[in-house]
Amino acid sequence: MTDSKSRPDRVAAHIAALPRSGIRDFFELVIAMDDVISLGVGEPDFNTPWGIREATIYSLERGRTNYTSNLGLLSLRKAVCEYVAKDFDVRYDPEKECIITVGVSEALDLILRAVLEAGDEVVYHEPCYVSYPACISMAQAVPVPIVTHKEGQFRLDPAELEKAVTPRTKAVLINFPNNPTGANIDFAQKQAIAEIAVRHDLLVITDEIYSELTYGERCKSIAAFPGMKDRTVFLHGFSKAYAMTGFRIGYACGPHDMIEAMMKIHQYSMLCASIMGQEAALEALRRGRNDMESMRREYRIRRNVIVKRFNDIGLSCHLPEGAFYAFPDVSSTGLSGTEFATRLLQQEKVAVVPGPAFSRHADNHVRCSYAVSLDDIETATSRISRFVAGLTA
Ligand SMILES: Cc1ncc(COP(=O)(O)O)c(C=O)c1O
């Protein structure tokens, strides 16, 4: 009998060539162990605020269990467009320029598949969210990473971006605040990126999933810069800021032709996002702001604690300006990020994610999520301190 393992030819070559996510492999090790404190997971430790859960229950009680429009509930699209206008300074038409998706994950996949053809290039910055190069490759296009550095606080240098542009470049994909570095960019950097996009006639895809979790000054979206609305697709969602990962609701706002193309793929592959999730998202926008603000305040406190602890331990760590990740440099221990994470897990039962999960150039680093309680941050960093002291003893 033929074993499926002996039939690699059954899988499309561009899928067979994809590496498995480094996070997943590492967390299979973690799941097999007891009593691990995990700083590994990229999701809020808060429950979804009660008002949002209650509104979802109430919508179920009213029998709201049907399909919605392919684009999503119009009431939600209107609320999304109002929110984006107010908080990001860019106006979209809820009837034509907005689509509700299954998380930012689906929105990203849709826009990439909608615009890319085989051989097109997409420039993005690394370290980055694990899905970016994979989704670009799944759209049969070519991922072109620009490496960002600790010395530059992991910001995207516009000059590096311009150097990476070729006649095949179709789009630039940016994510600030960034997973995994927590980096953010300011007005001047956004403006410089916008000018490059205009100069080279590029589409900009901006993943704004951590925008609310910004601890310094927050500036308008790149979509709001002159000449940018018509060449930008704005991706956002409810997973992080509202602690709603399991509801799986995201959205894209952009020019009508882009949204229409995304909608075609979405209607044939997904039909619509779940109505329960959409009802929950509507409640989040109507009455969730205070809860969101109080979670943000709590993350900020945790950020300050964890970053200070790492620097005290001798693991140099820049102050992340957003999201909920610290990205310390562990090279002072003499270990690579991968060795550090593996030995720390074995010896001290603390899980952190090795840097190479986010870029092959990031093996001096580990990602530590501070979407965990202050108590867990205290215990985890005490264990890390003991681990590091043991290495040099
Ligand atoms: C930068 C970034 N974009 C997108 C996502 C996916 O989010 P969603 O839950 O909306 O699919 C994540 C999740 O960790 C992320 O970090």
The ligand as an SDF file (V2000), in Angstrom:
LIG
                    3D

 16 16  0  0  0  0  0  0  0  0999 V2000
    0.5510   41.4640   12.9660 C   0  0  0  0  0  0  0  0  0  0  0  0
   -0.6180   40.5220   12.9940 C   0  0  0  0  0  0  0  0  0  0  0  0
   -1.4910   40.5590   11.9840 N   0  0  0  0  0  0  0  0  0  0  0  0
   -2.5400   39.7150   11.9450 C   0  0  0  0  0  0  0  0  0  0  0  0
   -2.7590   38.7890   12.9580 C   0  0  0  0  0  0  0  0  0  0  0  0
   -3.9550   37.8750   12.8510 C   0  0  0  0  0  0  0  0  0  0  0  0
   -5.0070   38.3800   13.5920 O   0  0  0  0  0  0  0  0  0  0  0  0
   -6.5130   37.8890   13.4970 P   0  0  0  0  0  0  0  0  0  0  0  0
   -6.8070   37.2150   14.8010 O   0  0  0  0  0  0  0  0  0  0  0  0
   -7.3160   39.1330   13.3010 O   0  0  0  0  0  0  0  0  0  0  0  0
   -6.6170   36.9640   12.3320 O   0  0  0  0  0  0  0  0  0  0  0  0
   -1.8760   38.7190   14.0360 C   0  0  0  0  0  0  0  0  0  0  0  0
   -2.0490   37.7260   15.1040 C   0  0  0  0  0  0  0  0  0  0  0  0
   -1.2080   37.4970   15.9460 O   0  0  0  0  0  0  0  0  0  0  0  0
   -0.7710   39.6100   14.0520 C   0  0  0  0  0  0  0  0  0  0  0  0
    0.1230   39.6080   15.0610 O   0  0  0  0  0  0  0  0  0  0  0  0
  1  2  1  0
  2  3  1  0
  2 15  2  0
  3  4  2  0
  4  5  1  0
  5  6  1  0
  5 12  2  0
  6  7  1  0
  7  8  1  0
  8  9  2  0
  8 10  1  0
  8 11  1  0
 12 13  1  0
 12 15  1  0
 13 14  2  0
 15 16  1  0
M  END
$$$$
